[in-house]
Amino acid sequence: SYCTGDSESTDSPVSVKDIFQFLTGKTTRPILPSEKNSFGITVKFIHCSTDHQICFPTVSTCTLWVQLLVAHMTTYSDVKFNMDTAITHEKTFAEFR
């Protein structure tokens, strides 16, 4: 589960640190009080209707938003699969841009 923070207790290869790095580009959370107060991640749910069936999330590590294309995802397993795949293969995806 993404909420437990413990990747060893689930079947997910993704840790909280991996998720944070995927979303922010950083491996550590903000430490300074001013950074903590202004820190936030915007989540955009896009209900696109396109011809493709898998919509991987996209992120902006500069403006701190994640866009989840949810048109073809009907279950938690669908969302989890897409997130796990995107996070574990993020460096591979970047090579194709």
All heavy atoms as an XYZ file, in Angstrom:
766
protein
N       0.836     -1.189      0.000
C       0.000      0.000      0.000
C       0.873      1.241      0.000
O       1.930      1.273      0.618
C      -0.911     -0.028      1.222
O      -1.371      1.244      1.529
N       0.432      2.296     -0.651
C       1.186      3.536     -0.682
C       1.111      4.270      0.643
O       1.850      5.187      0.893
C       0.671      4.443     -1.801
C       1.048      3.926     -3.156
C       0.091      3.468     -4.026
C       2.371      3.877     -3.546
C       0.431      2.972     -5.273
C       2.719      3.383     -4.778
C       1.754      2.936     -5.645
O       2.102      2.449     -6.865
N       0.207      3.887      1.518
C       0.024      4.610      2.772
C       0.890      4.083      3.901
O       1.118      4.774      4.874
C      -1.439      4.546      3.206
S      -2.544      5.309      2.009
N       1.379      2.873      3.823
C       2.104      2.285      4.942
C       3.524      2.793      5.068
O       4.067      2.830      6.153
C       2.160      0.750      4.824
O       2.912      0.411      3.661
C       0.771      0.153      4.766
N       4.131      3.141      3.950
C       5.514      3.596      3.994
C       6.501      2.457      4.087
O       7.684      2.648      4.234
N       6.026      1.239      4.018
C       6.889      0.080      4.164
C       6.722     -0.821      2.951
O       5.781     -1.587      2.881
C       6.523     -0.658      5.452
C       7.412     -1.863      5.705
O       8.396     -2.040      4.962
O       7.111     -2.624      6.640
N       7.645     -0.716      1.996
C       7.505     -1.503      0.774
C       7.721     -2.985      1.028
O       7.310     -3.814      0.244
C       8.474     -1.008     -0.301
O       9.797     -1.202      0.113
N       8.355     -3.343      2.143
C       8.598     -4.750      2.422
C       7.335     -5.478      2.856
O       7.253     -6.686      2.776
C       9.682     -4.884      3.481
C      11.032     -4.402      2.985
C      12.108     -4.486      4.038
O      11.892     -5.194      5.040
O      13.150     -3.861      3.868
N       6.332     -4.761      3.349
C       5.112     -5.407      3.826
C       4.079     -5.580      2.719
O       3.006     -6.076      2.965
C       4.510     -4.591      4.979
O       4.061     -3.351      4.492
N       4.402     -5.176      1.500
C       3.466     -5.298      0.388
C       4.146     -5.988     -0.774
O       5.328     -6.297     -0.729
C       2.979     -3.909     -0.071
O       4.082     -3.223     -0.662
C       2.410     -3.094      1.081
N       3.414     -6.169     -1.828
C       3.987     -6.758     -3.030
C       4.554     -5.689     -3.961
O       4.943     -5.971     -5.066
C       2.939     -7.591     -3.758
C       1.723     -6.788     -4.170
O       1.566     -5.634     -3.724
O       0.912     -7.326     -4.946
N       4.621     -4.460     -3.502
C       5.104     -3.353     -4.324
C       6.617     -3.211     -4.214
O       7.170     -3.247     -3.126
C       4.442     -2.048     -3.881
O       4.987     -0.976     -4.619
N       7.278     -3.006     -5.349
C       8.721     -2.762     -5.327
C       9.048     -1.297     -4.998
O      10.196     -0.903     -4.975
C       9.144     -3.093     -6.755
C       7.943     -2.735     -7.571
C       6.748     -3.080     -6.702
N       8.016     -0.492     -4.755
C       8.170      0.949     -4.598
C       8.103      1.341     -3.127
O       7.204      0.933     -2.404
C       7.064      1.677     -5.394
C       7.123      3.161     -5.172
C       7.170      1.350     -6.871
N       9.059      2.168     -2.698
C       9.067      2.676     -1.326
C       8.551      4.116     -1.300
O       8.401      4.748     -2.344
C      10.488      2.631     -0.760
O      11.296      3.600     -1.419
N       8.308      4.625     -0.118
C       7.894      6.020      0.028
C       8.974      6.944     -0.533
O       8.680      7.936     -1.204
C       7.583      6.349      1.506
C       7.364      7.837      1.697
C       6.375      5.563      1.968
N      10.228      6.603     -0.305
C      11.347      7.399     -0.837
C      11.296      7.434     -2.369
O      11.506      8.482     -2.978
C      12.674      6.811     -0.361
C      13.883      7.560     -0.830
C      15.161      6.924     -0.313
C      16.373      7.604     -0.869
N      17.621      6.994     -0.406
N      10.987      6.297     -2.992
C      10.871      6.236     -4.454
C       9.750      7.138     -4.958
O       9.902      7.847     -5.959
C      10.593      4.805     -4.927
C      11.725      3.844     -4.649
O      12.897      4.275     -4.607
O      11.433      2.644     -4.468
N       8.620      7.098     -4.267
C       7.473      7.930     -4.650
C       7.834      9.403     -4.518
O       7.566     10.202     -5.408
C       6.237      7.595     -3.800
C       5.780      6.173     -4.083
C       5.103      8.587     -4.071
C       4.752      5.651     -3.110
N       8.471      9.761     -3.395
C       8.845     11.155     -3.165
C       9.817     11.633     -4.231
O       9.680     12.737     -4.763
C       9.446     11.316     -1.761
C       9.590     12.741     -1.352
C       8.491     13.468     -0.910
C      10.816     13.373     -1.393
C       8.609     14.790     -0.539
C      10.947     14.701     -1.021
C       9.838     15.408     -0.596
N      10.789     10.789     -4.587
C      11.744     11.176     -5.621
C      11.056     11.304     -6.977
O      11.354     12.216     -7.748
C      12.891     10.178     -5.707
C      13.955     10.616     -6.699
C      15.212      9.791     -6.611
O      15.289      8.806     -5.895
N      16.221     10.197     -7.348
N      10.124     10.426     -7.283
C       9.383     10.496     -8.535
C       8.593     11.802     -8.629
O       8.558     12.450     -9.669
C       8.433      9.291     -8.628
C       7.570      9.280     -9.857
C       8.107      9.004    -11.094
C       6.208      9.517     -9.757
C       7.300      8.978    -12.229
C       5.394      9.491    -10.885
C       5.950      9.221    -12.115
N       7.979     12.217     -7.515
C       7.135     13.409     -7.510
C       7.919     14.712     -7.434
O       7.492     15.723     -7.985
C       6.149     13.356     -6.344
C       5.117     12.231     -6.389
C       4.301     12.223     -5.115
C       4.230     12.365     -7.611
N       9.050     14.708     -6.723
C       9.762     15.958     -6.464
C      11.155     16.040     -7.081
O      11.717     17.125     -7.165
C       9.924     16.193     -4.954
O      10.823     15.207     -4.429
C       8.602     16.148     -4.232
N      11.722     14.917     -7.454
C      13.090     14.903     -7.946
C      14.116     14.891     -6.828
O      15.312     14.884     -7.077
N      13.653     14.872     -5.597
C      14.541     14.876     -4.432
C      14.375     13.580     -3.657
O      13.319     12.956     -3.696
C      14.209     16.051     -3.510
C      14.369     17.394     -4.177
C      13.973     18.500     -3.239
C      14.095     19.853     -3.937
N      13.743     20.947     -3.054
N      15.416     13.201     -2.926
C      15.340     11.972     -2.144
C      14.993     12.231     -0.682
O      14.758     11.301      0.071
C      16.668     11.195     -2.202
O      17.718     12.042     -1.743
C      16.959     10.722     -3.616
N      14.984     13.499     -0.278
C      14.664     13.820      1.113
C      13.533     14.841      1.162
O      13.362     15.642      0.248
C      15.878     14.406      1.859
O      16.317     15.588      1.181
C      17.021     13.409      1.913
N      12.794     14.823      2.245
C      11.704     15.774      2.425
C      12.261     17.126      2.878
O      13.381     17.197      3.380
C      10.694     15.239      3.422
C      11.257     15.006      4.787
C      10.246     14.261      5.657
N      10.905     13.773      6.835
C      10.701     14.230      8.045
N       9.820     15.171      8.254
N      11.358     13.747      9.063
N      11.492     18.183      2.718
C      11.951     19.504      3.157
C      12.244     19.511      4.662
O      11.492     18.945      5.449
C      10.770     20.419      2.848
C       9.981     19.703      1.818
C      10.184     18.245      2.093
N      13.331     20.171      5.035
C      13.746     20.215      6.440
C      13.508     21.590      7.048
O      13.034     21.706      8.170
C      15.231     19.824      6.573
C      15.427     18.377      6.118
C      15.715     20.011      8.004
C      16.861     17.943      6.044
N      13.825     22.640      6.300
C      13.676     23.991      6.829
C      12.198     24.332      7.038
O      11.349     23.968      6.222
C      14.299     25.004      5.865
C      15.800     24.873      5.616
C      16.245     25.859      4.552
C      16.573     25.097      6.910
N      11.868     25.038      8.118
C      10.475     25.404      8.385
C       9.821     26.146      7.213
O       8.661     25.887      6.883
C      10.566     26.293      9.620
C      11.807     25.842     10.311
C      12.752     25.454      9.202
N      10.559     27.040      6.569
C       9.984     27.781      5.442
C       9.656     26.851      4.275
O       8.656     27.029      3.585
C      10.936     28.883      4.982
O      12.163     28.316      4.550
N      10.499     25.832      4.050
C      10.235     24.859      2.993
C       9.033     23.987      3.340
O       8.207     23.689      2.490
C      11.452     23.959      2.769
C      12.641     24.658      2.153
C      13.845     23.736      2.053
O      13.996     22.827      2.886
O      14.645     23.932      1.128
N       8.945     23.578      4.597
C       7.827     22.741      5.031
C       6.497     23.471      4.865
O       5.508     22.897      4.435
C       7.995     22.322      6.489
C       9.036     21.258      6.702
C       9.081     20.878      8.176
C      10.117     19.838      8.453
N      10.148     19.450      9.862
N       6.465     24.751      5.236
C       5.232     25.527      5.176
C       4.739     25.734      3.752
O       3.542     25.798      3.511
C       5.395     26.883      5.865
C       5.573     26.744      7.358
O       5.165     25.753      7.955
N       6.177     27.743      7.974
N       5.664     25.858      2.812
C       5.265     26.134      1.432
C       5.198     24.867      0.570
O       4.814     24.933     -0.586
C       6.223     27.138      0.797
O       7.521     26.574      0.713
N       5.550     23.718      1.137
C       5.597     22.474      0.364
C       4.199     21.922      0.106
O       3.357     21.874      0.995
C       6.430     21.415      1.101
C       6.547     20.125      0.336
C       7.444     20.027     -0.701
C       5.749     19.052      0.644
C       7.554     18.850     -1.420
C       5.849     17.872     -0.069
C       6.757     17.765     -1.107
N       3.952     21.531     -1.114
C       2.685     20.896     -1.464
C       2.786     20.285     -2.849
O       3.513     20.791     -3.701
N       2.089     19.207     -3.051
C       2.045     18.550     -4.352
C       0.607     18.585     -4.844
O      -0.314     18.200     -4.121
C       2.547     17.096     -4.266
C       4.017     17.077     -3.841
C       2.359     16.378     -5.599
C       4.565     15.700     -3.560
N       0.411     19.072     -6.049
C      -0.913     19.130     -6.654
C      -1.146     17.851     -7.454
O      -0.289     17.447     -8.243
C      -1.032     20.347     -7.586
O      -0.776     21.529     -6.826
C      -2.393     20.428     -8.224
N      -2.290     17.240     -7.244
C      -2.650     16.035     -7.989
C      -3.781     16.392     -8.945
O      -4.802     16.938     -8.537
C      -3.100     14.906     -7.043
C      -3.482     13.665     -7.841
C      -2.011     14.583     -6.029
N      -3.556     16.114    -10.225
C      -4.557     16.385    -11.257
C      -5.078     15.050    -11.785
O      -4.306     14.212    -12.230
C      -3.930     17.175    -12.409
C      -3.320     18.494    -12.005
C      -2.631     19.144    -13.189
C      -1.964     20.431    -12.790
N      -1.319     21.092    -13.948
N      -6.380     14.851    -11.705
C      -7.001     13.654    -12.248
C      -7.577     14.011    -13.621
O      -8.490     14.819    -13.721
C      -8.109     13.143    -11.325
C      -7.586     12.662    -10.004
C      -7.567     13.506     -8.901
C      -7.100     11.367     -9.865
C      -7.083     13.067     -7.688
C      -6.614     10.922     -8.652
C      -6.605     11.775     -7.553
N      -7.027     13.414    -14.651
C      -7.443     13.703    -16.017
C      -8.291     12.527    -16.516
O      -7.824     11.395    -16.587
C      -6.222     13.915    -16.946
C      -5.271     14.959    -16.365
C      -6.671     14.254    -18.357
C      -5.868     16.331    -16.176
N      -9.525     12.817    -16.830
C     -10.448     11.792    -17.308
C     -10.499     11.850    -18.832
O     -11.512     12.184    -19.432
C     -11.839     12.010    -16.701
C     -11.825     11.957    -15.220
N     -11.924     10.780    -14.522
C     -11.681     12.923    -14.284
C     -11.866     11.011    -13.228
N     -11.712     12.313    -13.053
N      -9.355     11.531    -19.429
C      -9.242     11.597    -20.883
C      -9.966     10.420    -21.526
O     -10.138      9.378    -20.915
C      -7.772     11.589    -21.295
S      -6.876     10.109    -20.772
N     -10.386     10.608    -22.736
C     -10.905      9.463    -23.484
C     -10.111      9.402    -24.776
O     -10.317     10.164    -25.697
C     -12.395      9.603    -23.751
O     -12.649     10.604    -24.684
N      -9.154      8.516    -24.778
C      -8.273      8.377    -25.939
C      -8.317      6.932    -26.429
O      -8.925      6.064    -25.814
C      -6.824      8.752    -25.564
O      -6.405      7.887    -24.510
C      -6.740     10.192    -25.107
N      -7.638      6.689    -27.508
C      -7.635      5.345    -28.092
C      -6.718      4.377    -27.353
O      -6.867      3.179    -27.493
C      -7.210      5.413    -29.558
C      -8.221      6.150    -30.402
O      -9.404      6.186    -30.015
O      -7.818      6.695    -31.441
N      -5.754      4.883    -26.606
C      -4.851      3.977    -25.903
C      -5.481      3.518    -24.587
O      -6.406      4.134    -24.085
C      -3.494      4.629    -25.676
C      -3.547      5.891    -24.882
N      -3.908      7.090    -25.441
C      -3.317      6.137    -23.574
C      -3.886      8.023    -24.507
N      -3.541      7.480    -23.367
N      -4.961      2.414    -24.040
C      -5.575      1.837    -22.856
C      -4.747      1.995    -21.588
O      -5.243      1.733    -20.507
C      -5.875      0.371    -23.081
C      -6.950      0.188    -24.129
C      -7.400     -1.249    -24.235
O      -6.925     -2.100    -23.520
N      -8.319     -1.506    -25.129
N      -3.487      2.372    -21.686
C      -2.671      2.565    -20.490
C      -2.213      4.016    -20.464
O      -1.623      4.510    -21.414
C      -1.443      1.632    -20.467
C      -1.901      0.179    -20.425
C      -0.559      1.951    -19.278
C      -0.779     -0.816    -20.453
N      -2.512      4.686    -19.382
C      -2.134      6.089    -19.217
C      -1.209      6.192    -18.015
O      -1.660      6.060    -16.879
C      -3.372      6.954    -18.989
S      -4.552      6.918    -20.342
N       0.063      6.400    -18.258
C       1.004      6.521    -17.159
C       0.986      7.938    -16.593
O       0.721      8.897    -17.318
C       2.423      6.150    -17.609
C       2.578      4.689    -17.874
C       2.670      4.218    -19.164
C       2.611      3.782    -16.825
C       2.803      2.862    -19.426
C       2.743      2.425    -17.065
C       2.838      1.966    -18.369
N       1.277      8.071    -15.313
C       1.293      9.403    -14.702
C       2.460     10.228    -15.232
O       3.496      9.688    -15.612
C       1.468      9.112    -13.210
C       2.088      7.767    -13.145
C       1.606      7.024    -14.351
N       2.263     11.537    -15.250
C       3.343     12.458    -15.577
C       3.508     13.404    -14.407
O       2.556     13.671    -13.673
C       3.038     13.259    -16.859
O       1.776     13.910    -16.715
C       2.993     12.350    -18.069
N       4.720     13.890    -14.225
C       4.996     14.775    -13.102
C       5.773     15.996    -13.561
O       6.457     15.967    -14.583
C       5.800     14.068    -11.982
C       5.026     12.930    -11.382
C       7.145     13.596    -12.470
N       5.655     17.043    -12.787
C       6.503     18.213    -12.937
C       7.213     18.398    -11.598
O       6.591     18.795    -10.611
C       5.693     19.462    -13.263
O       6.531     20.606    -13.193
N       8.484     18.079    -11.571
C       9.233     18.196    -10.319
C       9.557     19.645     -9.979
O       9.894     19.945     -8.841
C      10.534     17.371    -10.373
O      11.318     17.806    -11.481
C      10.234     15.890    -10.504
N       9.435     20.542    -10.935
C       9.686     21.964    -10.662
C       8.477     22.631    -10.010
O       8.619     23.395     -9.064
C      10.050     22.703    -11.946
S      11.587     22.143    -12.674
N       7.301     22.362    -10.548
C       6.092     22.995    -10.008
C       5.314     22.065     -9.080
O       4.260     22.436     -8.572
C       5.174     23.477    -11.146
O       4.873     22.375    -12.000
C       5.836     24.588    -11.942
N       5.840     20.866     -8.869
C       5.285     19.893     -7.928
C       3.834     19.534     -8.199
O       2.946     19.757     -7.395
C       5.476     20.359     -6.482
C       6.922     20.513     -6.031
C       6.990     21.050     -4.624
C       7.665     19.192     -6.143
N       3.604     18.943     -9.370
C       2.292     18.378     -9.644
C       2.462     17.019    -10.300
O       3.479     16.725    -10.907
C       1.402     19.279    -10.491
C       1.900     19.691    -11.846
C       2.414     20.905    -12.169
C       1.941     18.912    -13.057
N       2.771     20.937    -13.495
C       2.478     19.716    -14.059
C       1.570     17.615    -13.381
C       2.668     19.276    -15.366
C       1.749     17.167    -14.687
C       2.279     17.997    -15.655
N       1.469     16.191    -10.100
C       1.403     14.889    -10.756
C       0.069     14.813    -11.469
O      -0.957     15.238    -10.944
C       1.592     13.705     -9.772
C       0.543     13.715     -8.677
C       1.590     12.369    -10.505
N       0.104     14.331    -12.681
C      -1.105     14.213    -13.496
C      -1.399     12.725    -13.674
O      -0.581     11.983    -14.198
C      -0.865     14.876    -14.842
C      -2.026     14.811    -15.785
C      -1.761     15.650    -17.008
O      -1.880     16.856    -16.954
N      -1.379     15.015    -18.104
N      -2.557     12.301    -13.196
C      -2.966     10.911    -13.307
C      -4.064     10.797    -14.359
O      -5.135     11.385    -14.214
C      -3.490     10.402    -11.963
C      -2.516     10.505    -10.794
C      -3.204     10.131     -9.497
C      -1.298      9.634    -11.027
N      -3.766     10.085    -15.423
C      -4.736      9.880    -16.486
C      -5.559      8.651    -16.120
O      -5.081      7.526    -16.188
C      -4.014      9.698    -17.822
C      -3.078     10.853    -18.188
C      -2.218     10.495    -19.388
C      -3.869     12.104    -18.455
N      -6.783      8.863    -15.704
C      -7.564      7.806    -15.087
C      -8.716      7.270    -15.942
O      -9.535      6.505    -15.452
C      -8.107      8.275    -13.718
C      -6.977      8.539    -12.747
C      -8.990      9.502    -13.864
N      -8.780      7.615    -17.192
C      -9.903      7.204    -18.037
C     -10.053      5.690    -18.110
O     -11.167      5.182    -18.129
C      -9.751      7.774    -19.439
N      -8.954      4.973    -18.163
C      -9.011      3.523    -18.350
C      -8.745      2.749    -17.065
O      -8.647      1.531    -17.105
C      -8.008      3.095    -19.422
C      -8.208      3.802    -20.712
N      -9.285      3.552    -21.533
C      -7.505      4.786    -21.319
C      -9.215      4.320    -22.595
N      -8.149      5.086    -22.493
N      -8.625      3.441    -15.951
C      -8.354      2.768    -14.689
C      -9.642      2.657    -13.887
O     -10.225      3.660    -13.505
C      -7.293      3.532    -13.909
C      -5.933      3.488    -14.568
S      -4.663      4.233    -13.572
C      -4.511      5.800    -14.398
N     -10.059      1.431    -13.658
C     -11.327      1.220    -12.959
C     -11.146      0.603    -11.579
O     -12.080      0.576    -10.797
C     -12.261      0.324    -13.792
O     -11.596     -0.914    -14.055
C     -12.642      1.001    -15.100
N      -9.940      0.142    -11.280
C      -9.700     -0.488     -9.980
C      -8.420      0.061     -9.357
O      -7.576      0.654    -10.044
C      -9.548     -2.020    -10.105
O      -8.338     -2.301    -10.839
C     -10.742     -2.649    -10.801
N      -8.289     -0.164     -8.062
C      -7.061      0.207     -7.361
C      -5.864     -0.510     -7.983
O      -4.789      0.066     -8.118
C      -7.179     -0.135     -5.871
C      -5.876      0.019     -5.124
C      -5.402      1.281     -4.777
C      -5.121     -1.090     -4.780
C      -4.204      1.439     -4.105
C      -3.924     -0.941     -4.111
C      -3.462      0.319     -3.775
O      -2.272      0.461     -3.122
N      -6.043     -1.757     -8.380
C      -4.955     -2.524     -8.993
C      -4.449     -1.865    -10.268
O      -3.243     -1.861    -10.528
C      -5.410     -3.954     -9.297
O      -5.696     -4.633     -8.116
N      -5.357     -1.296    -11.066
C      -4.959     -0.572    -12.278
C      -4.079      0.629    -11.935
O      -3.031      0.851    -12.541
C      -6.177     -0.070    -13.053
C      -7.036     -1.172    -13.635
O      -6.536     -2.309    -13.787
O      -8.207     -0.883    -13.931
N      -4.525      1.408    -10.960
C      -3.779      2.604    -10.542
C      -2.418      2.190     -9.983
O      -1.385      2.759    -10.332
C      -4.572      3.417     -9.501
C      -3.744      4.576     -8.967
C      -5.881      3.917    -10.098
N      -2.411      1.188     -9.127
C      -1.171      0.722     -8.488
C      -0.180      0.223     -9.534
O       1.008      0.549     -9.481
C      -1.485     -0.366     -7.473
C      -0.284     -0.831     -6.680
C      -0.706     -1.859     -5.647
C       0.429     -2.353     -4.810
N       1.661     -2.633     -5.497
N      -0.661     -0.553    -10.497
C       0.217     -1.059    -11.551
C       0.859      0.087    -12.325
O       2.066      0.092    -12.569
C      -0.550     -1.972    -12.514
C       0.260     -2.391    -13.705
C       1.194     -3.404    -13.599
C       0.121     -1.738    -14.928
C       1.971     -3.772    -14.703
C       0.885     -2.096    -16.027
C       1.813     -3.118    -15.908
N       0.061      1.062    -12.733
C       0.587      2.196    -13.500
C       1.574      3.020    -12.683
O       2.608      3.454    -13.198
C      -0.546      3.075    -14.010
C      -1.230      2.471    -15.217
O      -0.863      1.403    -15.677
N      -2.233      3.140    -15.722
N       1.259      3.260    -11.403
C       2.179      4.021    -10.551
C       3.481      3.250    -10.329
O       4.567      3.808    -10.460
C       1.529      4.354     -9.209
C       0.452      5.408     -9.284
S       1.049      7.026     -9.844
C       2.116      7.500     -8.491
N       3.376      1.967     -9.974
C       4.578      1.152     -9.770
C       5.448      1.126    -11.015
O       6.660      1.292    -10.949
C       4.205     -0.281     -9.386
C       3.736     -0.432     -7.955
O       3.889      0.521     -7.165
O       3.214     -1.516     -7.621
N       4.823      0.940    -12.171
C       5.568      0.881    -13.427
C       6.250      2.211    -13.727
O       7.434      2.250    -14.070
C       4.634      0.489    -14.593
O       4.033     -0.771    -14.294
C       5.396      0.391    -15.900
N       5.520      3.296    -13.588
C       6.095      4.619    -13.871
C       7.252      4.941    -12.924
O       8.295      5.439    -13.353
C       5.015      5.692    -13.762
N       7.072      4.647    -11.648
C       8.102      4.984    -10.660
C       9.339      4.117    -10.831
O      10.460      4.616    -10.781
C       7.533      4.885     -9.231
C       6.492      5.983     -9.029
C       8.634      4.975     -8.188
C       5.650      5.819     -7.782
N       9.161      2.827    -11.062
C      10.327      1.942    -11.178
C      11.042      2.093    -12.517
O      12.209      1.727    -12.633
C       9.940      0.462    -10.978
O       8.929      0.098    -11.913
C       9.459      0.216     -9.573
N      10.361      2.651    -13.524
C      10.979      2.815    -14.839
C      11.154      4.276    -15.231
O      11.339      4.578    -16.402
C      10.129      2.109    -15.908
C      10.124      0.638    -15.767
N       9.317     -0.020    -14.872
C      10.844     -0.321    -16.385
C       9.529     -1.316    -14.957
N      10.456     -1.524    -15.865
N      11.114      5.177    -14.273
C      11.154      6.602    -14.601
C      12.381      6.998    -15.401
O      12.302      7.823    -16.291
C      11.035      7.458    -13.346
C      12.262      7.392    -12.448
C      12.146      8.282    -11.248
O      11.880      9.476    -11.423
O      12.324      7.784    -10.148
N      13.524      6.417    -15.123
C      14.732      6.776    -15.871
C      14.635      6.290    -17.315
O      15.095      6.952    -18.228
C      15.961      6.199    -15.169
C      16.234      6.863    -13.839
C      17.395      6.214    -13.134
C      17.656      6.853    -11.806
N      16.625      6.647    -10.835
N      14.009      5.168    -17.546
C      13.810      4.644    -18.891
C      12.877      5.558    -19.669
O      13.135      5.860    -20.836
C      13.211      3.216    -18.829
O      14.068      2.409    -18.043
C      13.081      2.627    -20.204
N      11.779      6.017    -19.032
C      10.848      6.906    -19.708
C      11.523      8.205    -20.121
O      11.287      8.724    -21.192
C       9.654      7.231    -18.813
C       8.721      6.077    -18.577
C       8.021      5.972    -17.402
C       8.544      5.098    -19.537
C       7.166      4.919    -17.177
C       7.694      4.033    -19.333
C       6.991      3.947    -18.142
N      12.403      8.735    -19.269
C      13.058     10.006    -19.555
C      13.938      9.922    -20.796
O      14.122     10.916    -21.494
C      13.887     10.445    -18.347
N      14.474      8.756    -21.091
C      15.337      8.604    -22.260
C      14.586      8.776    -23.569
O      15.171      9.059    -24.592
C      16.006      7.222    -22.222
C      17.005      7.082    -21.091
C      17.549      5.660    -20.988
O      17.210      4.808    -21.828
O      18.308      5.421    -20.049
N      13.274      8.581    -23.568
C      12.482      8.661    -24.789
C      11.909     10.034    -25.054
O      11.227     10.235    -26.022
C      11.353      7.616    -24.747
C      11.877      6.214    -24.765
C      11.834      5.449    -23.619
C      12.434      5.680    -25.909
C      12.323      4.160    -23.619
C      12.927      4.395    -25.909
C      12.879      3.626    -24.759
N      12.163     10.997    -24.187
C      11.604     12.346    -24.376
C      12.381     13.124    -25.384
O      13.459     12.951    -25.696
C      11.576     13.098    -23.047
C      10.558     12.473    -22.133
C      10.460     13.254    -20.882
N       9.567     12.536    -19.997
C       9.337     12.872    -18.773
N       9.926     13.900    -18.247
N       8.525     12.197    -18.016
